[in-house]
Amino acid sequence: MPAPIEPQPLRLTARVIVNVVIIGAGGRMGCAVVRAIAELPERLRVSGAVAATTSKALGRDCGELAGIGNIDVPVTDDLAAALARGDVVIDFSQPHATQSILAVCRAARKPLLIGTTGYDPGLASVFDEAAREIPLLVAPNTSVGVTLLIELTRLAARALPAGFDIEIIEAHHRMKRDAPSGTALALGRAAAQGRGLDEARVLRAASTTARNGERHDDEIGFCVVRGGDIVGEHTVLFAGAGEQVSLGHRASDRAIFARGAARAALWLAAQAPGRYFMRDFIGLKTET
């Protein structure tokens, strides 16, 4: 059998317009990404919009859904056909579809940015395998500010003594399904790395926010709030004896996530196959 064709990174110049396929185009984040791409008409263009077979958005123009007027890109459930017209893919759909979406993008050799959270943690090895063939960026949060918060959390956990207990508090709107949020888990992972704790153990403990008795020295606590229309708030508290250090981020408009995803996708389209993170996009890396 002939060897698979390696995807060639786009050579981005001021004149190149990158075609973007949006998965989850009928949802709130999908529509926000359409609007964010419209803010960069000289660099990005929506070339495909995909939604689930049961979506009420099917057949409708994704520009009209997003409130920017008709852009002649109807929403379809045929991902493979949409990929034929795209240079890079942004996925803000549902976690149960993550693995199948990854497989289709891998077969088409298309760079993929996954902004969906709540997927099976066991997909980590699948991500690594796919990244040998396509540029892959998995981002629990596409905000540049949150990306900085994650790196600062890693630094603080490394610098502060073990006597500073770590608590991660997150709040989101009442409709968010996964808890703790993907961002809270990323913060927990960064804190564990900084302190030299077992990441897997920390993330397993995050599956329950209940606590009985005194806390342990190697514990990272998680607190979840769900209510109203909170876009997203994350605080990492380092509580010591007589002093506390608090790092936080508050989002008031989900457009920040869409703009971050759009710009990261533009960057990803020019990368070679590999596993990437938002810290790579902003050029900041504190992990050893």
TORNU-360514 format. One record per residue (C-alpha): residue number from 1; x, y, z. Coordinates in Angstrom, 3 decimals, always signed. Layout:
{NUM {X Y Z}}
...
END
This chain:
{1 {+0.000 +0.000 +0.000}}
{2 {+1.281 +3.519 -0.723}}
{3 {+2.341 +5.580 +2.281}}
{4 {-0.277 +8.053 +3.532}}
{5 {+0.082 +11.573 +2.244}}
{6 {+1.429 +13.895 +4.898}}
{7 {-0.593 +17.104 +5.340}}
{8 {+1.313 +20.160 +4.204}}
{9 {+1.091 +23.189 +6.508}}
{10 {-0.330 +26.277 +4.844}}
{11 {+2.213 +28.950 +4.039}}
{12 {+0.394 +31.886 +5.501}}
{13 {+0.950 +35.288 +3.940}}
{14 {-1.069 +38.456 +4.138}}
{15 {-2.960 +37.353 +1.016}}
{16 {-3.858 +33.832 +2.126}}
{17 {-7.378 +33.354 +3.445}}
{18 {-7.796 +30.231 +5.564}}
{19 {-11.030 +28.285 +5.085}}
{20 {-12.554 +27.109 +8.364}}
{21 {-15.041 +24.302 +8.954}}
{22 {-17.057 +24.733 +12.150}}
{23 {-18.526 +21.674 +13.875}}
{24 {-21.365 +22.484 +16.237}}
{25 {-22.312 +25.428 +14.051}}
{26 {-25.865 +25.562 +15.383}}
{27 {-24.822 +25.979 +19.014}}
{28 {-23.960 +29.082 +21.008}}
{29 {-20.202 +28.643 +20.658}}
{30 {-20.484 +27.672 +17.000}}
{31 {-22.390 +30.860 +16.244}}
{32 {-19.900 +32.879 +18.279}}
{33 {-17.050 +31.421 +16.203}}
{34 {-18.857 +32.416 +12.978}}
{35 {-19.048 +35.986 +14.287}}
{36 {-15.387 +35.930 +15.370}}
{37 {-14.271 +34.772 +11.925}}
{38 {-16.288 +37.575 +10.347}}
{39 {-14.093 +40.004 +12.294}}
{40 {-11.050 +38.764 +10.340}}
{41 {-12.260 +38.789 +6.711}}
{42 {-8.737 +39.210 +5.312}}
{43 {-7.448 +36.092 +7.102}}
{44 {-10.340 +33.706 +7.723}}
{45 {-13.481 +32.510 +5.956}}
{46 {-16.197 +30.060 +7.036}}
{47 {-16.250 +27.419 +4.312}}
{48 {-18.268 +24.745 +6.073}}
{49 {-20.770 +24.458 +8.924}}
{50 {-21.657 +21.097 +10.449}}
{51 {-24.239 +20.051 +13.030}}
{52 {-25.755 +16.817 +14.325}}
{53 {-28.295 +14.963 +12.210}}
{54 {-30.989 +15.937 +14.742}}
{55 {-30.123 +19.651 +14.770}}
{56 {-32.819 +22.167 +13.884}}
{57 {-30.078 +24.267 +12.294}}
{58 {-29.658 +21.883 +9.328}}
{59 {-30.241 +23.624 +6.009}}
{60 {-30.098 +27.111 +7.492}}
{61 {-27.324 +29.547 +6.656}}
{62 {-24.796 +29.667 +9.506}}
{63 {-24.302 +33.406 +9.040}}
{64 {-27.988 +34.043 +9.567}}
{65 {-27.943 +31.774 +12.641}}
{66 {-25.057 +33.828 +14.011}}
{67 {-26.841 +37.121 +13.331}}
{68 {-24.425 +38.475 +10.710}}
{69 {-26.544 +37.843 +7.622}}
{70 {-26.359 +35.280 +4.853}}
{71 {-22.825 +34.097 +4.010}}
{72 {-23.946 +31.304 +1.667}}
{73 {-22.780 +28.496 +3.979}}
{74 {-25.709 +26.221 +4.891}}
{75 {-25.428 +23.927 +7.892}}
{76 {-24.995 +20.275 +6.939}}
{77 {-24.539 +16.947 +8.732}}
{78 {-22.000 +15.718 +6.145}}
{79 {-18.638 +16.368 +7.799}}
{80 {-16.551 +14.591 +5.159}}
{81 {-18.017 +16.733 +2.379}}
{82 {-17.491 +19.917 +4.374}}
{83 {-13.852 +19.028 +5.015}}
{84 {-13.182 +18.923 +1.283}}
{85 {-13.630 +22.701 +1.226}}
{86 {-11.724 +23.477 +4.419}}
{87 {-8.150 +24.105 +5.550}}
{88 {-8.713 +23.765 +9.306}}
{89 {-11.506 +22.564 +11.606}}
{90 {-12.900 +24.015 +14.840}}
{91 {-15.034 +21.661 +16.940}}
{92 {-17.460 +22.962 +19.543}}
{93 {-19.976 +20.124 +19.412}}
{94 {-20.699 +17.370 +21.954}}
{95 {-18.171 +15.164 +23.790}}
{96 {-19.758 +11.894 +22.647}}
{97 {-18.850 +12.849 +19.058}}
{98 {-15.212 +13.777 +19.721}}
{99 {-13.661 +10.452 +18.749}}
{100 {-15.620 +10.081 +15.505}}
{101 {-14.898 +13.704 +14.525}}
{102 {-11.214 +13.117 +15.170}}
{103 {-11.264 +10.005 +12.982}}
{104 {-12.876 +11.828 +10.043}}
{105 {-10.474 +14.784 +10.286}}
{106 {-7.530 +12.420 +10.567}}
{107 {-8.615 +10.529 +7.457}}
{108 {-8.958 +13.841 +5.576}}
{109 {-5.603 +15.092 +6.949}}
{110 {-7.165 +18.306 +8.268}}
{111 {-5.811 +20.298 +11.243}}
{112 {-8.283 +20.130 +14.118}}
{113 {-8.906 +22.380 +17.112}}
{114 {-11.099 +20.700 +19.722}}
{115 {-12.797 +23.153 +22.059}}
{116 {-15.347 +20.625 +23.308}}
{117 {-15.020 +19.534 +26.938}}
{118 {-16.381 +16.584 +28.892}}
{119 {-14.983 +13.904 +26.577}}
{120 {-13.696 +10.551 +27.858}}
{121 {-10.267 +11.009 +29.528}}
{122 {-9.254 +7.745 +27.855}}
{123 {-9.049 +9.635 +24.548}}
{124 {-5.648 +11.057 +25.518}}
{125 {-3.830 +8.203 +23.780}}
{126 {-6.104 +8.596 +20.739}}
{127 {-5.188 +12.278 +20.569}}
{128 {-1.489 +11.445 +20.688}}
{129 {-1.857 +8.895 +17.911}}
{130 {-3.828 +11.267 +15.667}}
{131 {-1.285 +14.032 +16.254}}
{132 {+1.313 +11.968 +14.418}}
{133 {-0.671 +12.628 +11.241}}
{134 {-2.437 +15.982 +11.715}}
{135 {-1.898 +19.208 +13.667}}
{136 {-4.137 +18.780 +16.737}}
{137 {-4.882 +21.390 +19.383}}
{138 {-7.076 +20.253 +22.284}}
{139 {-8.127 +23.239 +24.378}}
{140 {-10.422 +23.028 +27.417}}
{141 {-10.531 +26.822 +27.149}}
{142 {-9.554 +28.986 +24.175}}
{143 {-9.277 +32.238 +26.114}}
{144 {-5.801 +33.766 +26.059}}
{145 {-6.378 +34.950 +29.639}}
{146 {-7.237 +31.456 +30.879}}
{147 {-4.210 +30.070 +29.065}}
{148 {-2.064 +32.475 +31.080}}
{149 {-3.918 +31.501 +34.283}}
{150 {-3.081 +27.830 +33.720}}
{151 {+0.618 +28.617 +33.350}}
{152 {+0.616 +30.922 +36.392}}
{153 {-1.062 +28.160 +38.404}}
{154 {+1.706 +25.738 +37.477}}
{155 {+4.352 +28.291 +38.489}}
{156 {+2.657 +29.138 +41.792}}
{157 {+2.192 +25.480 +42.737}}
{158 {+5.874 +24.897 +42.060}}
{159 {+7.023 +27.950 +43.994}}
{160 {+4.800 +27.866 +47.077}}
{161 {+5.495 +25.418 +49.950}}
{162 {+3.333 +22.314 +50.351}}
{163 {+1.712 +23.987 +53.346}}
{164 {-0.358 +26.080 +50.936}}
{165 {-3.526 +24.074 +50.267}}
{166 {-4.861 +24.306 +46.717}}
{167 {-8.557 +24.825 +45.986}}
{168 {-10.068 +25.369 +42.531}}
{169 {-13.432 +27.117 +42.394}}
{170 {-15.369 +27.362 +39.135}}
{171 {-18.758 +28.801 +38.208}}
{172 {-20.785 +28.493 +34.998}}
{173 {-24.313 +28.932 +33.681}}
{174 {-27.021 +26.520 +34.750}}
{175 {-27.039 +24.666 +31.398}}
{176 {-23.406 +23.494 +31.484}}
{177 {-23.328 +19.709 +31.724}}
{178 {-19.792 +18.696 +32.685}}
{179 {-18.550 +19.344 +36.213}}
{180 {-15.920 +20.254 +37.143}}
{181 {-15.375 +22.196 +33.952}}
{182 {-12.661 +21.231 +31.509}}
{183 {-10.838 +24.426 +32.483}}
{184 {-10.986 +23.541 +36.185}}
{185 {-9.513 +20.130 +35.393}}
{186 {-6.761 +21.779 +33.329}}
{187 {-5.997 +24.033 +36.300}}
{188 {-5.922 +20.992 +38.582}}
{189 {-3.560 +19.226 +36.194}}
{190 {-1.258 +22.261 +36.098}}
{191 {-1.268 +22.550 +39.895}}
{192 {-0.476 +18.839 +40.230}}
{193 {+2.406 +19.155 +37.787}}
{194 {+3.790 +22.155 +39.622}}
{195 {+3.635 +20.405 +42.978}}
{196 {+4.793 +17.028 +41.725}}
{197 {+1.550 +15.206 +42.528}}
{198 {-0.002 +12.260 +40.709}}
{199 {-2.153 +13.908 +38.012}}
{200 {-4.375 +10.863 +37.525}}
{201 {-5.139 +10.682 +41.239}}
{202 {-5.956 +14.390 +41.395}}
{203 {-8.328 +14.162 +38.421}}
{204 {-10.033 +11.043 +39.800}}
{205 {-10.674 +12.915 +43.049}}
{206 {-12.164 +15.783 +41.033}}
{207 {-15.067 +13.528 +40.033}}
{208 {-16.560 +14.171 +43.458}}
{209 {-16.653 +17.559 +45.142}}
{210 {-17.803 +16.065 +48.446}}
{211 {-15.325 +16.092 +51.302}}
{212 {-15.465 +14.355 +54.665}}
{213 {-12.966 +15.002 +57.425}}
{214 {-9.660 +16.833 +57.310}}
{215 {-7.897 +17.404 +54.004}}
{216 {-4.684 +15.621 +53.039}}
{217 {-1.419 +17.313 +52.093}}
{218 {-1.488 +15.861 +48.568}}
{219 {-5.093 +16.872 +47.897}}
{220 {-6.376 +19.444 +45.414}}
{221 {-9.945 +20.486 +46.102}}
{222 {-12.626 +21.392 +43.555}}
{223 {-15.749 +23.470 +44.091}}
{224 {-18.455 +23.724 +41.401}}
{225 {-21.142 +26.407 +41.040}}
{226 {-23.916 +26.212 +38.426}}
{227 {-26.470 +28.963 +38.082}}
{228 {-27.985 +31.730 +35.991}}
{229 {-26.110 +32.859 +32.901}}
{230 {-22.554 +32.917 +34.300}}
{231 {-20.246 +32.717 +31.291}}
{232 {-17.280 +31.335 +33.199}}
{233 {-15.334 +32.116 +36.381}}
{234 {-12.267 +30.278 +37.686}}
{235 {-10.273 +30.898 +40.845}}
{236 {-7.243 +29.006 +42.114}}
{237 {-6.747 +29.561 +45.831}}
{238 {-3.464 +28.766 +47.557}}
{239 {-4.372 +28.905 +51.260}}
{240 {-1.490 +28.964 +53.719}}
{241 {-1.233 +29.673 +57.435}}
{242 {-1.903 +33.370 +57.839}}
{243 {-1.904 +34.210 +54.127}}
{244 {-3.561 +33.292 +50.853}}
{245 {-2.663 +33.708 +47.207}}
{246 {-5.523 +33.855 +44.714}}
{247 {-5.312 +33.622 +40.927}}
{248 {-8.431 +34.076 +38.851}}
{249 {-10.161 +34.782 +35.570}}
{250 {-13.684 +35.977 +34.879}}
{251 {-15.305 +35.891 +31.452}}
{252 {-18.205 +38.262 +30.813}}
{253 {-18.649 +37.485 +27.108}}
{254 {-18.190 +34.100 +25.410}}
{255 {-16.896 +35.999 +22.378}}
{256 {-13.443 +35.843 +23.999}}
{257 {-13.456 +32.064 +23.591}}
{258 {-14.586 +32.332 +19.975}}
{259 {-11.948 +34.936 +19.115}}
{260 {-9.271 +32.838 +20.779}}
{261 {-10.393 +29.748 +18.862}}
{262 {-10.456 +31.611 +15.532}}
{263 {-6.953 +33.004 +15.972}}
{264 {-5.603 +29.703 +17.274}}
{265 {-7.077 +27.906 +14.246}}
{266 {-5.363 +30.387 +11.935}}
{267 {-2.075 +29.576 +13.682}}
{268 {-2.757 +25.810 +13.700}}
{269 {-3.303 +25.726 +9.929}}
{270 {+0.359 +26.644 +9.443}}
{271 {+1.752 +23.988 +11.822}}
{272 {+3.207 +20.570 +11.082}}
{273 {+1.475 +17.453 +12.473}}
{274 {+1.793 +17.317 +16.251}}
{275 {+0.008 +17.755 +19.569}}
{276 {-0.428 +21.411 +20.458}}
{277 {-1.856 +23.406 +23.335}}
{278 {-3.031 +26.993 +23.723}}
{279 {+0.244 +27.807 +25.495}}
{280 {+2.046 +26.934 +22.257}}
{281 {-0.180 +29.352 +20.371}}
{282 {+0.570 +32.271 +22.708}}
{283 {+4.244 +31.305 +22.950}}
{284 {+4.287 +30.604 +26.694}}
{285 {+5.385 +27.339 +28.279}}
{286 {+6.179 +26.753 +31.940}}
{287 {+5.933 +22.958 +31.902}}
{288 {+9.280 +21.150 +32.160}}
END
